[in-house]
Structure formats: structure tokens, C-alpha cells
Amino acid sequence: MATLTHDAEYACAFELKLLDWERYSHDEDTDIKTVPLGEAYTLWVKYRMELRVEDGILYKSAKETTLVLEDIKRLIEEFQQLADGSKDDVAFNPIEPDFGLGIRRPSESSLIFDVDVWIDFPNQVSCFYGGYGPGLYFWVDASDIERFASQLGAELHAIFYGMKREEI
């Protein structure tokens, strides 16, 4: 499980657990490389998430939900850019919006980042985008962001372990 948090006196955390992957196309044949009209198939990654405050759970996924593989890769890449200082903010709004995640450096000289994460509760319980739900606002530093990106990358690798690179 990838955990975005800072080990502070009043710890808040966003946890994302990547579970499995699925391939979708117009054809039932899962060995195809493209769908009709030459478009690539889409790989989706199933996940669950939690919002925690200290030892308590503020919100836990009502169901497994999915992210497009490219969204996860983009999130990892943008988090690495935040951690190495080449970027000051990230607004992550995936194609399937079960959650939103914004991280920004309050000022150029700041060593911390503000984190704003929210769960789309209506989408979790009814599969219809609602755009509102529980959320957390907390802070992290670059090493926390780097650790989260690394944990996500390791989970992603574990899910696809054994597949040939060209299949992903």
C-alpha cells in the first residue's frame, strides 16, 4: 500500500492500494494489441483507498474502483518531479474521478507541500460522478512524496510482474 503522509504529531494520510489490472477493448479476445479502428486497448488498475487521521479511518473505499494505467504512471512521474524540485505543484484528476489529489509548495522557498485530497463519495456508492465527499488537508515534505511515488511504482511493478514490456 502506498501511503502519503508525514510522520508528525497529528498524522494524516492518504493510502492507495493497487490490487490488480484489467484490459478493456471492444473485443472479448484479451490477447489483442489494438481495438477496431487501430486504437490501443486500455489497461485499468483496480485499487482501494483510505483517508486516515492518526490511528482512525476517516474514509475507506466502499468498493474496488479503477484507474487508467497511464494516469498512475503520470502520477508517479509528477510526484518524482515534485520530490526532485523540478515542479512546484500537481493537480491529479484521473479520467475516472473517484478521488482528487492536489499538492503544492506554498512558496518557492518552502520545504513543505500542502496536500488536499478528496474522495468522490457519490461515485464510490452509485458509480455516478458527484464531485464531493470527505477529504483531508495536510502537509508533507519532498521525502514523503518520493516515498509515496516509490511505493506506487513498486506496487505497479508487482501487479504487472511477468508481463512483457510491450504488452503493457
Helices and strands as residue ranges (DSSP letters): E 2-5, E 12-24, G 36-38, E 42-53, E 56-60, E 65-68, H 69-83, E 89-92, E 99-104, E 112-119, H 121-126, E 135-141, H 142-160, G 165-167
